[in-house]
Amino acid sequence: MTTPSFRVIAFSGSLRTGSSNTALVRLAQRIAPPELQIEWIDWVDQLPWMNPDLEEHPPETLLRWWQTLRECDALIVGMPEYNWNPTPLAKNALDWATRPPDDRAIADTVVAFLGSGGRGGTAKAQENLSVILGYMGATMVVDPPVQLSFVADKVDADGSTDDQSIIDAVAAKLAAVVTALHERAARHEAEALDS
Ligand SMILES: Cc1cc2nc3c(=O)[nH]c(=O)nc-3n(C[C@H](O)[C@H](O)[C@H](O)COP(=O)(O)O)c2cc1C
């Protein structure tokens, strides 16, 4: 039996050159199991600011974002926290992902956050988004959480690190994503049989 391969996309909510959240996503790419192909999306900063008026004639980047989301099985986000909230970049991309209201691009997507922040480790940003994205039809991989505090100097921009606890945390999240993807595939199979 061949191992199924899942298409995963990933972006970072931080534009900072030395971003630790970008580094966590790079680490995820480095250590991903063979069945996860993680494609880096580096253009979410080109999405327009949320404005539902744009949905009447969606600009090219927005159409591309919706299409990319619909074609993937899972989304991984490097999720920084600014003032107890997601960064505007991450929030904007995820708000657009919940549109259009009659055919939400994020629906049926497995979503996981990798967070690096200050004392709270981005827990507040992750908590709010997890509730609302779940409500919008995404399958949120909440556990085990990756909510790391003060690790910015422990992981390089390319995702390399000597800190085994960071590697273990990201690996555990990826394992949970794989489990969620297998459950989703089984669900799809059952639905196809029923129809
Ligand atoms: C405006 C601002 C607000 C911040 N607020 C929080 C916060 O509420 N919670 C937190 O954990 N870290 C907070 N931080 C610290 C960032 O999480 C930290 O700088 C982190 O490394 C940023 O992610 P990055 O390395 O991917 O750029 C804040 C940083 C800035 C610049």
The ligand as a MOL file (V3000), in Angstrom:
LIG
                    3D

  0  0  0     0  0            999 V3000
M  V30 BEGIN CTAB
M  V30 COUNTS 31 33 0 0 0
M  V30 BEGIN ATOM
M  V30 1 C 3.7430 45.4330 18.9130 0
M  V30 2 C 4.1450 44.1660 19.6050 0
M  V30 3 C 3.2750 43.5740 20.5050 0
M  V30 4 C 3.6060 42.3550 21.1070 0
M  V30 5 N 2.6810 41.7420 21.8980 0
M  V30 6 C 2.9170 40.4710 22.3250 0
M  V30 7 C 1.9000 39.7300 22.9950 0
M  V30 8 O 0.7990 40.1950 23.2250 0
M  V30 9 N 2.1620 38.4580 23.3600 0
M  V30 10 C 3.3950 37.8660 23.0960 0
M  V30 11 O 3.5900 36.6930 23.4040 0
M  V30 12 N 4.3880 38.5480 22.4900 0
M  V30 13 C 4.1750 39.8320 22.0850 0
M  V30 14 N 5.1410 40.5220 21.4160 0
M  V30 15 C 6.4600 39.8940 21.2520 0
M  V30 16 C 6.4890 39.0910 19.9780 0
M  V30 17 O 5.6500 37.9700 20.1060 0
M  V30 18 C 7.8980 38.6490 19.7250 0
M  V30 19 O 8.6180 39.8090 19.3690 0
M  V30 20 C 8.0050 37.6060 18.6620 0
M  V30 21 O 9.3350 37.2230 18.5500 0
M  V30 22 C 7.5170 38.1230 17.3430 0
M  V30 23 O 7.4930 37.0860 16.4100 0
M  V30 24 P 8.5870 36.9610 15.2560 0
M  V30 25 O 9.8960 36.6090 15.9180 0
M  V30 26 O 8.0760 35.8370 14.4150 0
M  V30 27 O 8.6500 38.2550 14.5190 0
M  V30 28 C 4.8530 41.7580 20.8280 0
M  V30 29 C 5.7510 42.3820 19.9390 0
M  V30 30 C 5.3970 43.5610 19.3290 0
M  V30 31 C 6.3570 44.1800 18.3220 0
M  V30 END ATOM
M  V30 BEGIN BOND
M  V30 1 1 1 2
M  V30 2 1 2 3
M  V30 3 2 2 30
M  V30 4 2 3 4
M  V30 5 1 4 5
M  V30 6 1 4 28
M  V30 7 2 5 6
M  V30 8 1 6 7
M  V30 9 1 6 13
M  V30 10 2 7 8
M  V30 11 1 7 9
M  V30 12 1 9 10
M  V30 13 2 10 11
M  V30 14 1 10 12
M  V30 15 2 12 13
M  V30 16 1 13 14
M  V30 17 1 14 15
M  V30 18 1 14 28
M  V30 19 1 15 16
M  V30 20 1 16 17
M  V30 21 1 16 18
M  V30 22 1 18 19
M  V30 23 1 18 20
M  V30 24 1 20 21
M  V30 25 1 20 22
M  V30 26 1 22 23
M  V30 27 1 23 24
M  V30 28 2 24 25
M  V30 29 1 24 26
M  V30 30 1 24 27
M  V30 31 2 28 29
M  V30 32 1 29 30
M  V30 33 1 30 31
M  V30 END BOND
M  V30 END CTAB
M  END
